[in-house]
């Protein structure tokens, strides 16, 4: 494997681990560990406790947002390392 390929995969794995750490922090941290602290607050305009919301909805929204972040960052990384598929149309 060339140096460029190694650097590409190292950057790819670093990005995936970072995004998984964010998802873990939101889903496990906000939805389980800090739920009692977050439940002191409610979502504006509702009576829904914030900890409950993160456990039920928030972690899903964050996961979907992380997918979009991954796509954007990987497209940029592909162009930087010259491995993008390009636009063949």
Backbone as CSV, one residue per row, in Angstrom:
resi,resn,N_x,N_y,N_z,CA_x,CA_y,CA_z,C_x,C_y,C_z
1,UNK,0.843,-1.167,0.000,0.000,0.000,0.000,0.898,1.244,0.000
2,UNK,0.602,2.207,-0.837,1.440,3.400,-0.937,1.219,4.309,0.262
3,UNK,2.142,5.269,0.415,2.035,6.235,1.523,0.737,7.021,1.435
4,UNK,0.360,7.382,0.214,-0.870,8.144,0.029,-2.088,7.325,0.427
5,UNK,-2.097,6.057,0.064,-3.216,5.182,0.426,-3.277,4.987,1.937
6,UNK,-2.120,4.838,2.566,-2.093,4.693,4.022,-2.609,5.953,4.703
7,UNK,-2.201,7.113,4.210,-2.659,8.376,4.788,-4.165,8.541,4.595
8,UNK,-4.661,8.131,3.431,-6.094,8.214,3.147,-6.896,7.363,4.126
9,UNK,-6.476,6.117,4.313,-7.215,5.226,5.209,-7.075,5.654,6.658
10,UNK,-5.911,6.181,7.025,-5.730,6.679,8.385,-6.690,7.843,8.645
11,UNK,-6.809,8.756,7.677,-7.737,9.881,7.803,-9.183,9.391,7.826
12,UNK,-9.496,8.389,7.011,-10.833,7.821,6.958,-11.207,7.200,8.308
13,UNK,-10.339,6.398,8.863,-10.606,5.743,10.146,-10.718,6.789,11.252
14,UNK,-9.866,7.819,11.221,-9.933,8.882,12.216,-11.295,9.577,12.171
15,UNK,-11.781,9.862,10.966,-13.089,10.503,10.809,-14.207,9.614,11.342
16,UNK,-14.177,8.344,10.992,-15.216,7.408,11.449,-15.205,7.301,12.975
17,UNK,-14.029,7.202,13.574,-13.947,7.099,15.033,-14.439,8.373,15.709
18,UNK,-14.121,9.524,15.137,-14.597,10.788,15.696,-16.124,10.866,15.653
19,UNK,-16.706,10.515,14.512,-18.161,10.573,14.378,-18.854,9.549,15.274
20,UNK,-18.264,8.372,15.410,-18.828,7.376,16.321,-18.741,7.839,17.777
21,UNK,-17.667,8.541,18.128,-17.534,9.072,19.485,-18.609,10.127,19.762
22,UNK,-18.888,10.974,18.771,-19.956,11.970,18.935,-21.292,11.268,19.106
23,UNK,-21.558,10.282,18.268,-22.826,9.564,18.359,-22.963,8.855,19.708
24,UNK,-21.877,8.240,20.174,-21.891,7.577,21.473,-22.167,8.578,22.583
25,UNK,-21.499,9.722,22.539,-21.687,10.738,23.574,-23.132,11.222,23.613
26,UNK,-23.725,11.403,22.443,-25.107,11.887,22.404,-26.083,10.791,22.807
27,UNK,-25.947,9.613,22.226,-26.936,8.563,22.495,-26.777,7.973,23.889
28,UNK,-25.563,7.663,24.288,-25.353,7.050,25.601,-25.262,8.114,26.690
29,UNK,-24.497,9.167,26.408,-24.312,10.209,27.415,-25.582,10.984,27.690
30,UNK,-26.141,11.610,26.653,-27.333,12.448,26.839,-28.573,11.602,27.074
31,UNK,-28.643,10.418,26.497,-29.845,9.598,26.619,-29.876,8.710,27.843
32,UNK,-28.710,8.435,28.456,-28.674,7.522,29.597,-27.950,8.137,30.800
33,UNK,-26.691,8.537,30.619,-25.892,9.004,31.749,-26.373,10.328,32.328
34,UNK,-26.684,11.283,31.475,-27.031,12.625,31.936,-28.520,12.915,31.816
35,UNK,-29.331,11.876,31.722,-30.764,12.062,31.518,-31.402,12.804,32.691
36,UNK,-30.976,12.529,33.924,-31.570,13.202,35.078,-31.265,14.695,35.069
37,UNK,-30.055,15.047,34.700,-29.687,16.464,34.620,-30.448,17.139,33.488
38,UNK,-30.509,16.488,32.329,-31.189,17.074,31.174,-32.700,17.142,31.365
39,UNK,-33.255,16.238,32.166,-34.705,16.248,32.390,-35.177,17.457,33.187
40,UNK,-34.252,18.208,33.753,-34.620,19.447,34.440,-35.087,20.514,33.456
41,UNK,-34.743,20.318,32.187,-35.106,21.264,31.134,-36.133,20.617,30.215
42,UNK,-36.941,21.445,29.580,-37.896,20.931,28.601,-37.626,21.587,27.259
43,UNK,-38.112,20.937,26.218,-38.005,21.530,24.890,-38.894,22.763,24.838
44,UNK,-38.411,23.839,24.258,-39.222,25.060,24.189,-40.558,24.805,23.491
45,UNK,-41.620,25.297,24.109,-42.952,25.147,23.532,-43.612,23.818,23.825
46,UNK,-42.935,22.943,24.564,-43.511,21.640,24.900,-43.271,21.357,26.378
47,UNK,-43.797,20.269,26.833,-43.545,19.804,28.202,-42.635,18.572,28.191
48,UNK,-41.974,18.323,27.067,-41.137,17.127,26.913,-39.790,17.360,27.591
49,UNK,-39.430,16.511,28.568,-38.122,16.647,29.208,-36.993,16.412,28.194
50,UNK,-35.938,17.213,28.293,-34.852,17.153,27.318,-34.140,15.802,27.321
51,UNK,-33.922,15.211,28.480,-33.270,13.898,28.547,-34.085,12.825,27.852
52,UNK,-35.374,12.846,28.074,-36.263,11.897,27.402,-36.214,12.103,25.893
53,UNK,-36.220,13.370,25.462,-36.183,13.668,24.034,-34.906,13.127,23.398
54,UNK,-33.753,13.325,24.062,-32.497,12.803,23.515,-32.530,11.283,23.436
55,UNK,-33.094,10.648,24.442,-33.151,9.182,24.434,-34.056,8.675,23.326
56,UNK,-35.134,9.387,23.025,-36.114,8.903,22.058,-35.898,9.450,20.649
57,UNK,-35.557,10.702,20.518,-35.485,11.335,19.194,-34.129,11.948,18.886
58,UNK,-33.548,12.607,19.859,-32.335,13.390,19.629,-31.178,12.586,19.074
59,UNK,-30.968,11.394,19.611,-29.844,10.591,19.128,-30.055,10.150,17.685
60,UNK,-31.305,9.956,17.293,-31.594,9.589,15.902,-31.298,10.770,14.977
61,UNK,-31.737,11.968,15.384,-31.459,13.162,14.575,-29.962,13.413,14.459
62,UNK,-29.242,13.235,15.561,-27.788,13.418,15.522,-27.160,12.380,14.601
63,UNK,-27.619,11.137,14.645,-27.078,10.098,13.776,-27.275,10.457,12.302
64,UNK,-28.460,10.930,11.942,-28.723,11.325,10.552,-27.830,12.507,10.161
65,UNK,-27.664,13.466,11.060,-26.785,14.603,10.782,-25.341,14.128,10.596
66,UNK,-24.913,13.155,11.393,-23.550,12.630,11.263,-23.349,11.916,9.925
67,UNK,-24.384,11.305,9.398,-24.281,10.681,8.070,-23.988,11.752,7.025
68,UNK,-24.695,12.881,7.099,-24.445,13.965,6.154,-23.047,14.553,6.334
69,UNK,-22.598,14.698,7.582,-21.243,15.186,7.840,-20.227,14.217,7.238
70,UNK,-20.456,12.923,7.403,-19.546,11.922,6.854,-19.469,12.018,5.333
71,UNK,-20.604,12.167,4.677,-20.631,12.259,3.212,-19.848,13.472,2.735
72,UNK,-20.091,14.607,3.355,-19.406,15.834,2.945,-17.902,15.724,3.179
73,UNK,-17.514,15.254,4.372,-16.087,15.132,4.690,-15.394,14.091,3.797
74,UNK,-16.053,12.973,3.514,-15.440,11.958,2.671,-15.298,12.446,1.235
75,UNK,-16.278,13.169,0.722,-16.139,13.736,-0.630,-14.952,14.685,-0.687
76,UNK,-14.811,15.516,0.340,-13.673,16.437,0.386,-12.359,15.671,0.503
77,UNK,-12.347,14.644,1.343,-11.139,13.842,1.529,-10.786,13.088,0.244
78,UNK,-11.788,12.572,-0.448,-11.542,11.880,-1.715,-10.870,12.811,-2.724
79,UNK,-11.353,14.058,-2.797,-10.736,15.024,-3.715,-9.307,15.359,-3.292
80,UNK,-9.081,15.517,-1.984,-7.742,15.839,-1.486,-6.734,14.748,-1.818
81,UNK,-7.160,13.496,-1.724,-6.248,12.378,-1.971,-6.315,11.866,-3.402
82,UNK,-7.145,12.489,-4.232,-7.212,12.106,-5.638,-7.860,10.771,-5.899
83,UNK,-8.788,10.371,-5.061,-9.467,9.088,-5.263,-10.958,9.276,-5.515
84,UNK,-11.363,10.515,-5.838,-12.793,10.746,-6.090,-13.187,10.105,-7.411
85,UNK,-14.447,9.781,-7.511,-14.958,9.116,-8.707,-15.217,10.093,-9.825
86,UNK,-15.303,11.362,-9.492,-15.550,12.365,-10.526,-16.958,12.329,-11.026
87,UNK,-17.245,13.233,-11.942,-18.582,13.333,-12.540,-18.465,12.850,-13.975
88,UNK,-18.913,11.625,-14.236,-18.776,11.009,-15.564,-19.944,11.307,-16.485
89,UNK,-20.862,12.181,-16.093,-22.028,12.440,-16.942,-21.731,13.450,-18.008
